Amino acid sequence: MANIVHLRTRKYYKPRHTSRESDFKTLFTFEEQNVMWLADHFLGADLETRGAALSPVQKVFLRYCANPEFQSGIADELGCTQPTVSRIYHEVLEQLVQPVGEWIRFPNTENQIMQAKEKWLTRFHFPTAIEVIYCMYIRILKPAQFGDEYIHRKGFSSINVQATCDQNCVITSRDASWPGSVHDSRIWKNSAVCEVMNRTRNTILLGDSGYGIMSCLMTPYSNPLQEYQIAFRLLKSERVVIEHIFGQLKRRFPILKYGCRVKFTSIPKVIIVSLHLLLYLSKAFPCKEKVEIINTNCSKTFYFYLLLLPFT
C-alpha cells in the first residue's frame, strides 16, 4: 500500500499597503509620534517573530476606532485577516484599559479640592466651582438581554456616559455602566463623585438642566428674571469646556459617534480607553482654544446666595 503524503498548504501573506506620511493622522486620528509613544508605553516590546507579524504601530487599535467599518475591510486594508484584526483589537484594548485608574482621578482630599478651586478661578469666574459634569449617549447595537433598557428618548440603543473635567479639559472621572434609558440625575446620585461632593463644604460642580440643583451641584435657570439669576449666565459659558471634550472625543473616535459594533461587554472598555487616550493628549497638549466668558457684574446678592447655598 502506497504511503499517502499530505502536502502542507503553502502559507500566503497578504500584501501590506503603505500610506503617505501626510495621511497618517487621517487614518489613525493621532500623529505618528503619539502613536509610537502609545505603543512603546502601553504595549511594550513586540515579541512576535513571525515573518508577517504586525508592527507596534499597526497593532494600535486606533485604525478601527477611527473608521468603524467591518473588520474584514480593515483587514484587507492592512494586509491581514479579519481574525487577526479582532484579536489585536481586544489585545490592545486590554493593555490600554489597565492604567486608566492612574490617569483619571477626581480630587478627593481637602488640599486637592482647594487647588482645584484656585485653578478654576485662574481661567473662569464662577466662585467655589472646581469642575463641570456632563452625560453623553454612545450609540450601540441593541443587546440581546434587557435590550429595551438601553433605548433612550431619541429612539436608539445607547449607553449613558457620565464624566467630569477640570478647567484644562482634563477628564477626572467617568462612568460608562448605565443604560441609555437612565436619567442623568440618577447616574449622578449613584456615582462616587457625588459621594465625594456631598461630604465637601462650599464646593460645587457645574451641570446642565438635566440635573437637579443640590448644595454641591449648580444648574442654570431656565428663565432667569432676577439680577442674581441673570448672573448665572456664567455657568452656561463655563460649562462649554466639557461639551468641547465630548465633541472632540466623537471626532477623534467615530466608533463612539456612529455605533460601537463590538462585543457588548467590551463597550465600556472602548469608551474608557478613548477617554484615556484623549486625556493623554490633553495633558501633553493642554486645551488652548478660547472659551467665551460672559463678563457680568455679579451683585452682592448673587455672591450672598452662593454663600448660603450649602446650608439650604
Backbone bond lengths (Angstrom), bond angles and torsions (degrees), N, CA, C in turn:
res aa  C-N    CA-C-N  psi(-1)  N-CA   C-N-CA  omega(-1)  CA-C   N-CA-C  phi
1 M - - - 1.464 - - 1.522 109.63 -
2 A 1.274 114.18 125.59 1.464 119.03 -176.29 1.518 110.21 -69.01
3 N 1.330 114.90 142.27 1.464 120.44 176.83 1.527 109.63 -74.28
4 I 1.348 114.51 134.46 1.461 119.97 178.91 1.524 108.63 -98.17
5 V 1.292 115.21 119.34 1.473 121.00 -179.28 1.519 108.70 -104.06
6 H 1.334 116.57 121.34 1.458 121.42 177.09 1.523 109.57 -89.60
7 L 1.302 113.83 113.48 1.454 118.44 -179.68 1.522 110.07 -77.04
8 R 1.310 115.86 134.82 1.466 121.33 179.64 1.524 109.49 -72.21
9 T 1.314 114.98 133.47 1.457 119.49 178.93 1.525 109.98 -65.23
10 R 1.285 114.57 134.76 1.459 119.34 -177.91 1.529 109.89 -66.73
11 K 1.326 114.75 132.82 1.459 119.78 -178.34 1.528 109.41 -72.72
12 Y 1.312 113.21 136.21 1.470 118.59 -176.40 1.523 108.71 -120.46
13 Y 1.319 116.18 128.37 1.446 122.24 177.29 1.525 109.65 -107.57
14 K 1.304 115.06 130.15 1.459 118.58 176.65 1.528 110.12 -70.08
15 P 1.298 116.83 145.92 1.471 118.65 178.83 1.530 110.74 -67.39
16 R 1.326 116.05 136.88 1.453 121.42 178.21 1.528 109.35 -85.49
17 H 1.309 115.38 134.22 1.454 120.36 -179.85 1.525 109.27 -98.08
18 T 1.296 116.02 129.58 1.457 120.97 178.09 1.527 109.48 -97.89
19 S 1.313 115.73 151.43 1.462 121.15 179.88 1.527 109.52 -121.78
20 R 1.298 115.13 160.12 1.457 120.06 178.64 1.528 110.25 -71.44
21 E 1.330 115.69 150.26 1.461 119.62 178.96 1.519 111.31 -60.86
22 S 1.312 116.80 -33.30 1.456 120.68 -178.91 1.532 112.36 -67.76
23 D 1.344 117.03 -19.41 1.464 121.34 -178.99 1.526 112.89 -95.72
24 F 1.328 117.61 1.11 1.457 120.52 -173.17 1.525 111.52 -61.70
25 K 1.320 117.43 -48.02 1.467 120.25 -177.54 1.519 111.15 -66.28
26 T 1.337 117.45 -33.59 1.459 120.51 177.79 1.523 111.12 -64.85
27 L 1.338 116.41 -36.20 1.460 120.76 -177.42 1.524 112.44 -80.87
28 F 1.342 116.86 -39.69 1.461 120.81 -172.45 1.527 113.72 -110.07
29 T 1.321 118.69 -3.16 1.471 126.28 179.92 1.530 113.46 66.59
30 F 1.314 118.90 -0.64 1.452 123.45 176.88 1.527 109.45 -130.40
31 E 1.326 116.38 160.24 1.453 120.01 171.88 1.528 109.34 -70.18
32 E 1.334 116.16 156.18 1.468 119.96 -175.90 1.521 111.92 -60.86
33 Q 1.345 117.82 -37.29 1.465 119.73 -179.27 1.533 111.23 -66.86
34 N 1.347 116.71 -32.63 1.456 119.74 177.18 1.523 111.37 -69.37
35 V 1.334 116.78 -40.65 1.453 120.53 179.25 1.526 110.65 -65.70
36 M 1.343 117.01 -40.46 1.456 120.21 177.87 1.530 110.88 -63.60
37 W 1.340 116.28 -39.55 1.468 120.05 178.87 1.520 110.22 -63.82
38 L 1.342 116.59 -44.42 1.460 120.64 179.54 1.523 110.99 -62.01
39 A 1.338 116.67 -41.84 1.464 120.73 -179.68 1.521 111.09 -64.94
40 D 1.335 117.38 -43.66 1.469 121.23 -178.65 1.525 111.75 -70.73
41 H 1.362 116.35 -38.17 1.460 119.86 -173.58 1.517 112.62 -79.02
42 F 1.333 117.65 -39.83 1.465 121.01 -173.25 1.526 113.28 -103.13
43 L 1.336 117.63 -31.07 1.460 119.45 -175.75 1.515 112.54 -94.51
44 G 1.335 117.76 -22.43 1.451 120.67 -179.90 1.512 112.20 75.06
45 A 1.323 115.87 -167.00 1.459 121.23 -178.70 1.522 110.51 -68.99
46 D 1.319 115.45 143.80 1.463 121.32 178.18 1.521 108.51 -86.20
47 L 1.329 117.19 109.72 1.460 121.97 -176.40 1.516 113.07 -89.65
48 E 1.327 117.48 -0.35 1.461 120.95 -177.74 1.522 109.56 -72.46
49 T 1.335 116.58 132.47 1.471 121.16 -176.26 1.507 112.89 -118.44
50 R 1.325 118.73 -1.88 1.462 119.86 -178.79 1.519 110.49 -68.29
51 G 1.316 115.82 156.00 1.460 120.41 -172.86 1.505 114.29 -61.76
52 A 1.331 117.84 -31.11 1.459 119.84 -175.85 1.522 111.92 -109.35
53 A 1.347 117.67 23.60 1.460 120.70 -178.78 1.521 109.72 -65.78
54 L 1.318 115.49 146.30 1.451 120.26 -179.93 1.520 110.25 -78.01
55 S 1.334 116.31 145.98 1.453 121.37 178.47 1.517 109.62 -76.77
56 P 1.356 119.24 164.10 1.464 120.94 179.40 1.525 113.12 -56.48
57 V 1.345 117.11 -37.79 1.461 119.47 -179.79 1.516 110.54 -62.98
58 Q 1.333 116.51 -42.79 1.464 119.71 179.93 1.521 111.46 -71.89
59 K 1.332 117.16 -22.76 1.452 120.55 -179.65 1.525 111.52 -70.45
60 V 1.308 116.80 -29.95 1.457 119.57 -176.92 1.521 109.55 -60.59
61 F 1.304 115.73 129.65 1.463 121.27 -171.73 1.517 113.57 -76.78
62 L 1.315 117.25 5.53 1.458 120.60 -177.11 1.524 112.51 -61.65
63 R 1.322 116.89 -27.37 1.468 118.19 -179.32 1.521 110.38 -62.83
64 Y 1.318 116.19 -40.22 1.466 119.43 179.76 1.526 110.97 -73.14
65 C 1.337 116.85 -36.28 1.467 119.85 178.41 1.524 111.26 -67.45
66 A 1.332 116.68 -33.63 1.457 120.05 -178.19 1.518 112.47 -78.03
67 N 1.338 116.90 -22.88 1.461 120.10 -178.69 1.524 108.09 -138.79
68 P 1.334 117.24 83.20 1.471 120.61 -171.73 1.520 113.87 -75.41
69 E 1.321 116.39 54.24 1.456 119.69 175.20 1.520 108.34 -90.86
70 F 1.315 117.08 -170.10 1.460 119.82 179.77 1.529 110.11 -68.81
71 Q 1.327 115.26 146.44 1.460 119.67 -176.37 1.519 112.54 -63.73
72 S 1.328 117.24 -26.08 1.465 119.66 177.84 1.520 111.09 -64.29
73 G 1.348 117.09 -35.37 1.461 119.92 177.42 1.516 111.94 -68.30
74 I 1.328 116.75 -41.01 1.463 120.91 176.41 1.524 109.97 -63.39
75 A 1.352 116.87 -40.86 1.467 121.02 179.65 1.513 111.10 -61.53
76 D 1.333 117.04 -43.47 1.456 120.34 179.99 1.516 110.88 -64.98
77 E 1.320 116.31 -35.62 1.466 120.38 -179.48 1.522 111.91 -70.15
78 L 1.360 116.43 -39.69 1.458 120.49 -177.78 1.527 112.73 -87.77
79 G 1.323 116.85 -8.48 1.456 119.50 178.15 1.516 113.28 80.12
80 C 1.339 117.50 41.41 1.462 121.22 177.65 1.520 107.76 -142.66
81 T 1.310 117.50 -168.61 1.456 120.97 -179.05 1.527 110.65 -102.80
82 Q 1.341 115.41 163.01 1.469 120.02 -179.57 1.528 111.69 -62.31
83 P 1.358 120.24 -43.33 1.468 118.57 177.10 1.525 113.10 -59.34
84 T 1.328 116.93 -32.21 1.463 120.09 177.85 1.518 110.86 -66.17
85 V 1.333 116.68 -42.66 1.461 120.52 178.11 1.523 110.38 -61.69
86 S 1.335 116.68 -45.27 1.466 121.00 -179.48 1.520 111.54 -62.86
87 R 1.331 116.21 -44.78 1.471 120.09 -178.58 1.521 111.02 -64.66
88 I 1.321 116.34 -45.71 1.471 120.24 -178.59 1.516 110.55 -65.81
89 Y 1.329 116.18 -39.62 1.468 119.45 -178.77 1.530 110.93 -59.12
90 H 1.327 117.12 -48.67 1.465 120.36 -178.02 1.527 111.28 -73.50
91 E 1.329 117.31 -29.74 1.461 120.03 176.95 1.524 110.66 -65.25
92 V 1.329 116.55 -47.03 1.465 120.67 179.28 1.519 110.75 -67.40
93 L 1.330 116.77 -37.58 1.462 121.05 179.36 1.524 110.77 -58.90
94 E 1.340 117.06 -44.23 1.457 120.50 179.92 1.524 111.53 -66.62
95 Q 1.327 117.09 -35.09 1.457 120.40 179.40 1.526 111.77 -68.98
96 L 1.327 116.48 -37.48 1.460 120.28 -176.37 1.520 113.18 -79.42
97 V 1.330 117.79 -25.28 1.464 120.16 -175.86 1.528 111.43 -79.85
98 Q 1.319 118.73 -18.99 1.461 121.48 -175.53 1.531 113.64 -64.78
99 P 1.347 120.36 -46.20 1.469 118.93 -176.27 1.525 114.36 -87.76
100 V 1.330 118.47 13.55 1.457 120.61 -176.19 1.524 111.80 -60.69
101 G 1.337 116.86 -39.60 1.454 120.56 -178.77 1.512 113.77 -62.20
102 E 1.333 117.56 -23.24 1.455 120.92 179.00 1.531 111.91 -80.96
103 W 1.330 116.29 -21.33 1.465 120.62 -174.99 1.524 111.58 -99.89
104 I 1.308 117.57 -41.97 1.468 121.52 -174.68 1.525 108.24 -98.37
105 R 1.337 115.85 105.70 1.456 120.89 -176.88 1.526 110.11 -138.23
106 F 1.316 115.11 135.28 1.464 121.23 177.06 1.525 108.82 -95.48
107 P 1.335 119.13 138.15 1.471 120.06 178.82 1.525 111.05 -62.31
108 N 1.334 116.80 126.56 1.464 119.77 -176.24 1.517 113.67 -131.00
109 T 1.317 117.76 -1.08 1.465 120.50 175.94 1.520 109.18 -106.70
110 E 1.320 116.15 161.69 1.464 120.87 -178.50 1.517 111.46 -60.96
111 N 1.317 116.68 -40.47 1.463 120.67 -179.57 1.526 111.18 -66.89
112 Q 1.337 116.76 -43.00 1.464 120.39 179.37 1.524 111.40 -64.79
113 I 1.327 117.80 -37.67 1.459 121.33 -179.41 1.528 110.64 -69.58
114 M 1.336 117.53 -39.51 1.466 120.28 177.12 1.525 110.80 -63.58
115 Q 1.308 116.41 -40.95 1.464 119.73 177.15 1.523 111.33 -64.62
116 A 1.339 116.36 -38.35 1.467 120.30 178.88 1.529 111.07 -64.14
117 K 1.330 117.89 -38.44 1.465 121.23 177.42 1.528 111.01 -63.32
118 E 1.328 115.78 -44.89 1.463 119.94 -179.12 1.529 110.76 -64.17
119 K 1.331 116.52 -41.72 1.462 119.98 179.90 1.524 111.44 -65.88
120 W 1.345 116.20 -38.06 1.466 119.06 179.31 1.529 110.81 -63.18
121 L 1.328 117.09 -41.65 1.461 121.08 -178.35 1.526 112.69 -72.92
122 T 1.330 117.55 -17.69 1.461 118.89 176.03 1.519 112.07 -70.40
123 R 1.336 116.25 -22.87 1.462 119.30 -179.50 1.532 112.38 -114.81
124 F 1.333 116.62 -34.27 1.453 120.63 -177.15 1.529 110.36 -118.30
125 H 1.335 115.79 -178.53 1.460 121.18 -172.26 1.521 113.83 -118.78
126 F 1.323 118.54 -5.32 1.463 119.37 -174.56 1.530 109.46 -78.24
127 P 1.339 118.87 119.75 1.471 121.12 -175.82 1.517 112.88 -72.66
128 T 1.320 115.71 150.58 1.474 127.61 177.43 1.531 113.74 64.18
129 A 1.318 118.84 3.30 1.470 121.12 178.61 1.523 109.98 -84.61
130 I 1.320 115.88 147.85 1.463 120.28 176.93 1.533 111.59 -120.09
131 E 1.346 117.53 -34.95 1.459 120.52 -177.03 1.527 109.89 -155.48
132 V 1.331 115.08 179.26 1.466 121.31 175.90 1.522 108.89 -121.47
133 I 1.334 115.70 154.27 1.459 122.00 -178.05 1.526 108.76 -126.58
134 Y 1.331 116.00 146.12 1.470 119.89 -176.61 1.524 108.80 -158.31
135 C 1.336 116.15 154.88 1.466 122.07 175.44 1.523 110.01 -120.93
136 M 1.321 116.52 143.64 1.457 123.10 -177.18 1.520 109.15 -134.82
137 Y 1.345 115.94 142.23 1.462 121.47 178.20 1.524 110.23 -93.78
138 I 1.336 116.18 129.59 1.463 122.77 175.89 1.524 107.85 -109.31
139 R 1.326 116.68 118.35 1.469 121.49 -178.19 1.528 111.06 -68.82
140 I 1.332 116.22 133.99 1.469 122.27 178.78 1.525 108.82 -136.58
141 L 1.341 115.87 170.48 1.453 120.83 170.86 1.531 108.97 -76.17
142 K 1.302 117.02 145.55 1.459 120.56 -177.70 1.524 110.25 -63.83
143 P 1.341 118.29 122.02 1.469 120.53 -179.49 1.528 111.51 -65.76
144 A 1.324 116.16 151.80 1.459 120.82 179.65 1.524 111.17 -70.27
145 Q 1.332 116.93 -31.37 1.462 121.15 -179.33 1.525 110.30 -108.05
146 F 1.323 117.08 128.70 1.463 123.56 -178.96 1.533 111.54 55.81
147 G 1.322 116.05 38.31 1.461 120.23 -175.78 1.518 113.84 -63.27
148 D 1.337 117.78 -32.65 1.460 120.53 -177.84 1.523 112.32 -65.46
149 E 1.332 117.20 -24.94 1.454 120.07 -179.57 1.527 111.71 -69.80
150 Y 1.330 117.02 -17.61 1.464 120.33 -176.61 1.529 112.50 -96.03
151 I 1.330 117.60 -0.32 1.464 120.82 178.25 1.523 108.32 -89.30
152 H 1.327 116.79 118.66 1.455 119.03 -178.24 1.520 110.11 -99.53
153 R 1.318 117.37 -174.07 1.462 122.79 -168.08 1.527 113.72 -61.98
154 K 1.316 119.01 -19.87 1.463 120.91 179.98 1.519 112.46 -88.15
155 G 1.325 117.22 -2.14 1.450 120.74 170.42 1.510 117.02 95.04
156 F 1.345 119.70 5.57 1.467 119.53 177.54 1.530 109.32 -124.16
157 S 1.320 115.58 159.58 1.462 121.62 -178.80 1.523 110.06 -74.92
158 S 1.315 116.02 137.76 1.459 119.35 -176.60 1.520 110.36 -159.13
159 I 1.332 113.99 168.75 1.462 123.25 170.03 1.518 107.12 -114.40
160 N 1.321 116.91 133.80 1.455 121.97 179.84 1.526 108.57 -91.98
161 V 1.326 116.00 113.66 1.467 121.95 -174.10 1.525 109.55 -105.61
162 Q 1.320 116.45 125.31 1.466 121.46 175.95 1.520 109.71 -103.05
163 A 1.331 115.95 140.08 1.461 120.57 178.24 1.517 109.33 -148.77
164 T 1.326 115.49 156.98 1.457 122.44 172.99 1.521 108.53 -125.88
165 C 1.321 115.84 153.80 1.465 119.70 177.75 1.517 109.69 -145.75
166 D 1.328 116.57 160.24 1.450 121.64 179.91 1.518 110.81 -97.58
167 Q 1.322 116.29 -167.67 1.470 120.76 -174.08 1.519 112.92 -71.39
168 N 1.324 117.60 -16.01 1.466 121.48 -179.19 1.519 112.65 -100.98
169 C 1.322 117.26 20.60 1.469 122.12 179.37 1.525 112.28 63.91
170 V 1.323 117.89 30.38 1.462 122.40 179.82 1.520 108.89 -100.63
171 I 1.330 117.04 123.75 1.458 122.18 178.25 1.531 109.17 -68.80
172 T 1.346 117.27 129.67 1.461 121.29 -178.69 1.532 113.38 -115.17
173 S 1.325 118.13 -15.43 1.467 121.00 175.60 1.514 108.82 -157.72
174 R 1.332 116.16 157.24 1.464 121.03 178.86 1.517 109.46 -155.31
175 D 1.305 116.38 148.71 1.457 123.11 176.97 1.524 108.15 -143.71
176 A 1.337 116.19 110.39 1.467 121.66 -176.91 1.522 111.00 -118.12
177 S 1.326 116.68 40.11 1.462 120.35 -173.92 1.523 113.72 -113.65
178 W 1.347 118.16 6.60 1.464 120.12 -174.22 1.522 112.03 -110.70
179 P 1.350 117.29 140.94 1.476 120.52 176.72 1.527 111.62 -65.82
180 G 1.323 115.69 162.02 1.453 120.94 -176.95 1.515 114.68 -67.07
181 S 1.333 117.82 -20.56 1.465 119.97 -178.98 1.522 112.78 -79.75
182 V 1.321 117.64 -10.82 1.466 121.41 -178.01 1.525 109.74 -79.07
183 H 1.329 116.04 135.51 1.464 121.40 -178.18 1.529 110.72 -73.44
184 D 1.349 114.41 151.36 1.459 120.21 -178.43 1.525 112.21 -56.91
185 S 1.328 116.98 -41.45 1.463 120.63 -175.88 1.530 111.64 -66.17
186 R 1.335 117.64 -31.81 1.467 119.91 178.06 1.527 110.43 -68.96
187 I 1.318 116.51 -41.35 1.466 119.65 177.30 1.519 110.17 -60.88
188 W 1.329 116.01 -43.70 1.466 121.74 -179.09 1.527 110.88 -61.59
189 K 1.327 117.97 -47.00 1.460 121.45 -175.82 1.525 112.55 -68.08
190 N 1.329 117.96 -21.33 1.462 121.51 179.71 1.531 112.42 -103.11
191 S 1.316 117.59 11.36 1.459 121.05 -176.17 1.526 111.27 -94.48
192 A 1.333 115.36 158.95 1.468 120.98 176.42 1.522 111.00 -67.69
193 V 1.338 117.16 -30.41 1.466 120.92 178.63 1.524 110.18 -63.25
194 C 1.322 117.68 -39.47 1.465 121.46 178.88 1.528 110.89 -62.88
195 E 1.329 117.12 -39.14 1.460 120.53 178.27 1.524 111.03 -62.64
196 V 1.342 116.04 -42.03 1.465 119.84 179.09 1.524 110.87 -64.51
197 M 1.338 116.91 -44.50 1.455 120.75 -177.12 1.531 111.96 -69.59
198 N 1.315 118.38 -32.32 1.468 121.20 -179.12 1.523 112.27 -67.16
199 R 1.316 117.13 -27.14 1.468 118.94 179.36 1.532 112.32 -99.19
200 T 1.331 116.54 10.51 1.459 121.44 178.89 1.520 109.59 -111.58
201 R 1.326 117.32 129.57 1.454 122.19 -176.85 1.528 110.71 -91.78
202 N 1.352 114.86 147.78 1.476 122.01 174.11 1.530 112.18 53.58
203 T 1.301 116.68 40.23 1.462 122.40 178.84 1.523 108.16 -140.48
204 I 1.332 116.27 135.32 1.463 119.54 -176.59 1.522 111.28 -135.58
205 L 1.334 114.20 155.93 1.457 123.18 166.29 1.525 107.98 -103.72
206 L 1.312 116.20 155.17 1.458 121.77 177.03 1.523 108.52 -104.45
207 G 1.334 116.63 129.35 1.458 121.18 -179.80 1.508 111.61 -134.02
208 D 1.329 116.52 177.75 1.461 120.78 178.79 1.520 109.70 -96.78
209 S 1.316 116.18 -172.97 1.463 121.37 -175.01 1.526 113.00 -71.49
210 G 1.336 117.97 -5.59 1.457 120.85 176.97 1.519 112.98 -73.25
211 Y 1.319 116.25 -12.63 1.453 121.23 179.44 1.524 110.17 -106.84
212 G 1.331 115.72 154.59 1.452 120.71 173.27 1.517 110.00 -87.16
213 I 1.324 116.82 147.00 1.454 120.13 -178.50 1.520 110.05 -70.20
214 M 1.335 115.95 138.40 1.456 123.19 179.14 1.517 108.55 -139.36
215 S 1.307 116.23 172.53 1.462 119.69 178.96 1.519 112.19 -66.46
216 C 1.346 116.96 -19.38 1.464 120.79 -179.70 1.524 112.36 -116.12
217 L 1.326 117.83 6.79 1.463 121.61 -178.88 1.527 109.71 -140.04
218 M 1.315 116.62 120.04 1.455 121.90 -177.24 1.535 109.70 -106.37
219 T 1.321 115.83 128.96 1.466 121.87 178.09 1.524 109.54 -121.56
220 P 1.336 118.72 156.84 1.472 120.95 -176.45 1.524 112.79 -77.11
221 Y 1.321 115.80 158.23 1.458 121.78 172.90 1.531 108.63 -77.98
222 S 1.323 116.14 138.64 1.465 119.89 179.45 1.524 111.71 -73.24
223 N 1.324 116.90 -33.50 1.458 120.99 -179.17 1.530 109.01 -140.69
224 P 1.337 117.85 77.70 1.467 120.52 -175.57 1.526 112.24 -67.88
225 L 1.352 116.44 134.08 1.462 122.70 179.78 1.523 111.93 -124.69
226 Q 1.340 116.45 -45.49 1.456 120.61 -178.49 1.531 110.75 -76.10
227 E 1.335 114.30 166.27 1.467 119.33 -176.55 1.519 111.87 -62.91
228 Y 1.339 116.87 -45.88 1.452 119.06 -178.42 1.533 111.67 -70.21
229 Q 1.347 116.87 -24.85 1.462 119.95 176.13 1.525 111.02 -72.59
230 I 1.330 116.26 -39.66 1.464 120.35 178.34 1.519 110.29 -63.60
231 A 1.325 116.51 -33.51 1.464 120.21 179.80 1.517 112.23 -63.11
232 F 1.322 117.08 -18.34 1.461 120.53 179.51 1.528 112.34 -71.63
233 R 1.330 116.95 -0.11 1.468 118.42 172.85 1.521 111.08 -59.75
234 L 1.329 116.20 -24.29 1.460 119.67 174.23 1.527 111.19 -55.36
235 L 1.315 115.71 -39.56 1.457 120.63 -176.21 1.522 110.93 -61.16
236 K 1.329 116.72 -44.91 1.467 120.38 -177.82 1.519 111.27 -63.19
237 S 1.324 117.05 -41.92 1.458 119.88 -177.34 1.517 112.19 -71.43
238 E 1.335 117.86 -35.25 1.457 120.55 -178.46 1.526 111.82 -78.22
239 R 1.335 116.99 -22.25 1.459 120.94 179.53 1.525 111.91 -74.95
240 V 1.326 117.36 -8.94 1.468 121.05 179.90 1.523 111.42 -62.13
241 V 1.331 116.72 -23.39 1.468 120.89 -175.79 1.523 111.24 -55.77
242 I 1.324 117.87 -50.71 1.465 120.13 -175.46 1.525 111.22 -75.31
243 E 1.320 118.27 -29.88 1.459 120.14 174.70 1.526 110.16 -64.83
244 H 1.308 115.51 -35.58 1.471 120.54 175.66 1.532 110.49 -63.08
245 I 1.338 117.22 -40.05 1.466 121.00 -179.20 1.526 111.12 -64.61
246 F 1.337 116.90 -46.26 1.459 119.82 -179.07 1.529 111.07 -66.65
247 G 1.325 117.14 -35.21 1.461 119.42 175.38 1.516 111.52 -64.66
248 Q 1.335 115.69 -42.02 1.461 120.51 177.61 1.527 110.89 -65.50
249 L 1.326 116.53 -37.21 1.464 120.97 -179.47 1.525 111.21 -62.43
250 K 1.326 117.09 -44.39 1.466 120.18 -178.90 1.521 111.99 -74.15
251 R 1.322 117.53 -25.76 1.470 119.23 175.01 1.520 111.15 -72.47
252 R 1.312 117.20 -40.32 1.462 120.25 -179.00 1.522 112.05 -75.85
253 F 1.340 117.10 -32.72 1.460 121.29 -177.45 1.524 108.96 -124.69
254 P 1.330 117.90 82.18 1.473 120.79 -179.28 1.520 113.69 -58.83
255 I 1.331 118.03 -18.05 1.462 120.09 177.55 1.526 110.43 -61.04
256 L 1.335 117.88 -25.65 1.456 121.92 177.59 1.519 112.30 -84.71
257 K 1.313 117.56 -16.45 1.463 121.46 -178.29 1.519 112.23 -95.43
258 Y 1.329 116.49 -43.37 1.457 120.38 -172.82 1.530 113.88 -98.25
259 G 1.324 117.04 -6.81 1.461 118.95 177.58 1.512 111.81 132.13
260 C 1.322 115.69 127.85 1.462 121.69 -178.57 1.524 108.44 -94.62
261 R 1.349 116.98 96.45 1.461 121.71 -176.19 1.524 110.64 -96.10
262 V 1.309 115.97 62.45 1.463 121.22 175.04 1.523 107.96 -126.13
263 K 1.320 115.75 176.10 1.461 119.94 178.73 1.525 109.72 -56.26
264 F 1.330 116.13 137.04 1.463 120.82 -171.92 1.533 112.26 -55.71
265 T 1.327 117.32 -40.52 1.463 120.27 -178.84 1.520 113.06 -68.64
266 S 1.341 116.98 -16.07 1.469 120.70 -179.88 1.520 112.61 -92.43
267 I 1.330 118.19 -11.05 1.467 120.73 -175.70 1.527 112.57 -60.58
268 P 1.362 119.90 -47.93 1.476 118.23 177.22 1.519 113.18 -57.71
269 K 1.331 117.09 -35.31 1.468 120.05 178.44 1.528 110.77 -66.35
270 V 1.330 117.06 -39.62 1.469 120.38 178.31 1.522 109.94 -61.41
271 I 1.325 117.12 -43.51 1.466 121.43 -179.16 1.524 110.52 -65.11
272 I 1.329 116.62 -46.34 1.463 120.81 -177.96 1.519 111.32 -65.19
273 V 1.328 117.32 -42.01 1.461 120.71 179.68 1.524 110.58 -66.01
274 S 1.325 118.44 -37.98 1.458 121.26 177.35 1.527 110.51 -61.76
275 L 1.330 117.15 -43.52 1.463 120.81 175.37 1.519 111.01 -63.62
276 H 1.325 116.16 -36.67 1.466 121.45 179.77 1.526 110.56 -63.34
277 L 1.333 116.43 -47.38 1.457 120.02 -179.81 1.524 111.19 -65.71
278 L 1.331 116.87 -38.17 1.452 120.27 177.19 1.524 110.41 -66.36
279 L 1.334 117.48 -34.80 1.450 121.60 177.30 1.521 110.94 -64.41
280 Y 1.334 116.83 -39.72 1.457 119.75 176.95 1.518 110.70 -58.65
281 L 1.326 116.48 -43.96 1.461 120.07 178.97 1.523 111.18 -63.41
282 S 1.339 116.66 -42.26 1.456 119.94 -176.85 1.520 111.19 -66.60
283 K 1.345 117.65 -30.07 1.457 120.20 177.78 1.519 111.10 -78.42
284 A 1.336 115.50 -37.59 1.455 119.25 -179.96 1.527 111.48 -75.97
285 F 1.354 115.60 -36.60 1.454 121.48 -179.37 1.533 108.39 -130.69
286 P 1.336 117.70 86.20 1.467 120.53 -176.87 1.508 112.30 -54.74
287 C 1.334 115.39 149.21 1.465 121.91 -178.80 1.515 110.25 -61.52
288 K 1.338 117.30 119.24 1.455 121.93 -177.77 1.511 112.36 -110.33
289 E 1.322 116.13 1.81 1.454 118.19 -179.98 1.519 110.04 -74.01
290 K 1.322 115.24 143.68 1.448 120.13 -179.09 1.518 110.50 -74.30
291 V 1.307 115.10 134.31 1.452 121.13 172.93 1.519 106.76 -109.88
292 E 1.301 116.13 120.61 1.454 120.73 -174.33 1.521 110.57 -65.88
293 I 1.312 115.87 127.73 1.450 122.25 178.06 1.518 108.54 -111.75
294 I 1.310 116.54 129.82 1.454 121.14 178.35 1.518 108.22 -87.26
295 N 1.304 117.31 115.30 1.451 121.63 -179.71 1.517 109.64 -81.93
296 T 1.293 115.43 110.71 1.458 120.15 178.40 1.515 108.95 -124.39
297 N 1.288 116.53 142.96 1.447 121.55 177.21 1.527 108.83 -83.98
298 C 1.310 115.22 92.22 1.457 119.58 -177.06 1.529 109.35 -69.70
299 S 1.284 116.64 128.96 1.455 120.93 -178.16 1.518 110.69 -77.93
300 K 1.310 116.38 170.24 1.458 121.15 177.60 1.518 110.59 -63.64
301 T 1.335 116.25 -30.94 1.459 119.73 178.84 1.525 110.87 -60.13
302 F 1.350 116.53 -39.01 1.465 121.96 -178.78 1.526 110.47 -64.60
303 Y 1.339 117.37 -47.79 1.455 120.50 -179.21 1.521 111.57 -68.94
304 F 1.328 116.90 -34.76 1.461 120.29 177.35 1.532 110.10 -64.37
305 Y 1.343 115.19 -36.71 1.468 119.93 178.03 1.525 110.24 -63.60
306 L 1.344 116.97 -40.49 1.463 120.75 179.41 1.528 111.28 -66.02
307 L 1.314 116.86 -36.74 1.458 119.57 -179.69 1.529 111.21 -68.16
308 L 1.327 116.55 -33.25 1.454 120.60 -179.27 1.527 112.70 -80.89
309 L 1.327 116.44 -17.69 1.458 120.99 -171.91 1.522 113.55 -56.48
310 P 1.355 119.98 -44.42 1.472 118.80 -178.49 1.515 113.76 -62.78
311 F 1.325 117.78 -17.76 1.463 119.59 -176.06 1.519 111.52 -100.24
312 T 1.360 119.12 0.08 1.455 121.24 -178.81 1.520 110.71 -89.96
